[in-house]
Amino acid sequence: MKRAAFVTIGLATLVACTASSSSQTTEASATIRIGQLNIEYGGEVIDFDATVAAAEALGADVIGVEEAWGNIPDLAEGLGWPYYDASRQIVSRLPLLQAPGNPSEYIYVEVSTGAVVAIGNVHLPSAPYGPNMTRRGDPAADVLATENEVRVPAIEPFATALAEVAAGGTPSFLVGDFNSPSHLDWNDATVGSRPHVTYPLAWPVTETLERAGYQDSYRQLHPDPVADPGLTWPAARPASKDSWNPGPAAPADRIDYIMAIGPVTATDSRVVGEDDVSPWPSDHRGLVSAFTVTPATPPALVAPDQRLYAAGAQIPVHFHASADSGQVTAALAGGDGAVATVDTSGTADGTITLDATGWAPGRYDLTLTGGDGAELASAPLWIQDPEQGPLLTVAEVIDEGDPIDVSWMNAPGNRWDWIGIYRRGADPNVAWYLLWAYTDATIEGAVTLDENAEGKFPLPPGEYTAMLLVDDAYEAVATADFTIR
């Protein structure tokens, strides 16, 4: 597959402030280890503990993860790491800071106080799969046309966004399961090295990144694709009777990457797999690369660790200001004023803890102001009733042919959460969805399912259920019944 009115509460609840000392320069270099790991179907095909062991074996500081299926918090917990971002499927032992505007293409990693790098994580479409096309004898022109139609447009927004960040002096990384081989690996010397490598091919995804200035860290340090093929798929994990398994003729290739751009030098890179953890839990091997970087000072920002908390939670909020900041304020959207205001003690970088005791459910806007009272940065935050899970809303009765409007609150905010329309009483693990759309990793949002949606529209008269499902998986965390007449 695919891939409200608020209640106002009183002012200033008790908060704690633990602001650290300021740091305005980032001349010193640092070392960071970036990991990449597709854990396959939530990391549960073989054993989740083995998935945690595989992630540990990378020896990374931060890992881009694919096929998380809602298990990003569990993976971070298993690693003992305090930081994760479910919307971008990243886990980290270093603080993760949302950039201003909360761009979906990347997030900052705080290497040291006031010093950051940027990382983006992609999982490009898997079908039609290029190596399958070459294996069955399709001409190169057809393969290239498919890549340019399917995968190049999917990676371009990430490549562009991170290249812009790097142009401003921030070391930047683009990691992921590209579902595409590299143009550096399919040359005259490698033709015939594997059955599907039948001709040299300038694979467009990696070539596009190279033209934009990205460096392929593995191939940069292992330049001979014959001596060091670096194959990442398929890994020889044990066969599973409960899930799909790669066949013996699966076209082995290097399709997982750690790309770097900006003031960064790759110093080490290796594939991690069956020789490191047994049983290896995924159909992909992992990859880790070490870099020397000159981290950058970020723009002014205010960044809660997560976007959704239960009322009464203790909420860490990181901040940075190019000049001394004044305070961080939390205000209920649509409310009459601040529910919390914290003096940041004139520091440029630090972390405060907001105490959400007594806060009403809803969206809050966090703002960081300067000493002169001017707003420097802002970020949204959602509070939910601890007894209330995700909520899904749809009209009870819809006329045949009319659009189906679905809205949600308190969604998990995973990267690939989605709305599916099923016949009433259907089990999403068995039945096929009729219409669907992604939530775009939002906590609160809405979508209109009509002739532009994925699936068959209009639906005939009958009884249906809208479901909010987790992260490309088939676990429904909220439902709403409706009838088409």
Buried (B, 14 or more C-beta within 10 A) or exposed (E): EEEEEBEEBEEEBEBEBEBBEBBEEBEEBBEBBBBBBBBBBBBBBBEBEBBBBBBBBBEBBBBBBBBBBBBBBBBBBBBEBBBBBBBBBBBBBBBBBBBBEBBBBBBBBBBBBBBBBBBBBBBBBEEBBBBBBBBEEBEBEEBBEBBEEBBBEBBBBBBEBBBBBBEEBBBBBBBBBBBBBBBBBBBEEBEEEBEBBBEBBBBBBBBBBBEBBBBBBBBBBBEEBEEBBBBBBBBEBEEBEEEEBBEEEBBBBBBBBBBBBBBBBBEEBBBBBEEBBEEBBBBBBBBBBBBBBBBBBBBBBBBBBBBBBBBEBEBBBBBBBEBEBBBBBBBBBEBEEBBBBBBBBBBBBBBBBBBBEEBBBBBBBBBBBBBEEEEBBBBBBBBBEEEEBBBBBBEEEBEEEEBBBBBBBBBBBBBBBBBBBBBEEBEBEEEEBBBBBBBBBBBBBEBEBBEEBBBEBBBEEEEBBBBBBBBBBBBBBBBBEBEBE
